């Protein structure tokens, strides 16, 4: 069973790597990856009281995959942001790789994401506000970008 202890922590070099796309022949592996992501996220929720999404590289799975679960579970494979609004908003972001730190960032108000689901079917999803922020956060992980790298300024950090 995966736990908080399995999540890569700030400073781990793998968190800064760009992930490889999931290949269709790897689809049988996705179910186990998602199970691991779900277990780690549930443990974060239990210990820290937050967590709506987790990216595969946070468990050392260097694939373009993330898992969301805020009103239902969603598996996002090989996502591409095809449109991001010019309107931005600021918020305090958190991350399972540094659960006691909050970082003030700017994110796009809305976006449209194209991705493959767990059945390898193409999906398009337009989101806004907090879900847009969540998608951008997890998407960044796939490119080796942490919210600490998107901090508005040097005063944009605080302890939870």
Secondary structure, DSSP 8 states (H G I E B T S, - for coil): ---GGGS--TT-GGGGS--B---GGGHHHHHHHHHHHHHHHHHHHHHHS--SEEEGGGGT--BSEEEEESSSEEEEEEEEEEEE-S-EEEEEE--GGGTTEEEEEEEESEEEEEEE-TTS-EEEEEEEHHHHHHHHHHHHHHTT--GGGGBSSTT-EEE-
